[in-house]
Amino acid sequence: LRGMQRGSLRVGMSTPHGALPIVAAFMKTYPAITVTTTMGNTAGLLDQLAKCRIDIGVMTLMEPPPAFACALVSSPLLMICMRADDPLADRPALRPSEVFGRPFILREEGSMTRAVVEASFAAERAPLDARLVLGSREAIKEAIAAGMGLGAVFENALGEARRLAGVPLATQATAHGVYAVALRESLNIPTVRGFIDHVPAMARPSADGAR
């Protein structure tokens, strides 16, 4: 590992759109380091970090856990996602109470997207009509496009899908951000330290500039 001339790094991602630019910058700077990736939700990635099955996790957190070293990547807003032809698509923002009665598609347990959605609706005491649970944001977007209900994604995960529209959720009950996360003791490993050191250069603010 001396001089970063050899080695490997295992990166887990719940947010590939947030993780891959950092992975790309790291690989460009350290081309001799082999990088492998895996996907998972926040709860699963924290468990893999604790068991040393991955070296870095890039994930959404409400609050950085003290047992880990966490570097902020971005602070995206949560968006209510719908078909582009939905009557709500032109609204500047939506409160949970304003989608009452609409079927909702949720992520699986352990997903931070789901946790933020449920906390935000509970804060307004707005019922959440969960009709379907899916294990990835891409599956949720396809279900929304198929007319199965509304969903929620973070703004940097909405992409360029013209079939869909995203409206900011006006009541976001929790602070949250995308973080690069590692065990504190693993910062002594040059590959892990090198990745964490790339985060400040790649970090970006949310679209509204408020975070």
FENFENGI-V613420 format. One record per backbone hydrogen bond with DSSP energy under -1.0 kcal/mol. NH is the residue of the N-H (numbers start at 0). CO is the residue of the C=O. Records with the same first field share a line. If there is no record, write none. Layout:
NH: CO / CO
This chain:
3: 0
8: 33
10: 35
11: 55
12: 37
13: 57
14: 57
17: 14
18: 14
19: 15
22: 18
23: 19
24: 20
25: 21
26: 22
27: 23
28: 24
29: 25
32: 29
33: 6
35: 8
37: 10
39: 12
42: 109
44: 40
45: 41
46: 42
47: 43
48: 44
49: 45
50: 46
51: 48
52: 47
54: 9
55: 9
56: 180
57: 11
58: 178
60: 176
67: 64
68: 181
70: 179
72: 177
73: 177
78: 152
79: 166
80: 150
81: 164
83: 162
85: 82
88: 85
90: 87
93: 167
97: 94
98: 95
99: 96
101: 98
103: 128
104: 149
105: 131
110: 107
114: 110
115: 111
116: 112
117: 113
118: 114
119: 115
120: 116
121: 117
122: 118
124: 121
125: 120
129: 127
130: 103
131: 103
133: 105
139: 135
140: 136
141: 137
142: 138
143: 139
144: 140
145: 141
146: 143
147: 142
149: 102
150: 80
152: 78
154: 76
156: 153
163: 160
164: 81
166: 79
168: 77
169: 93
176: 60
177: 73
178: 58
179: 70
180: 56
181: 68
183: 66
186: 183
187: 184
188: 185
192: 188
193: 189
194: 190
195: 191
196: 192
197: 194
198: 195
201: 197
202: 198
203: 72
208: 205
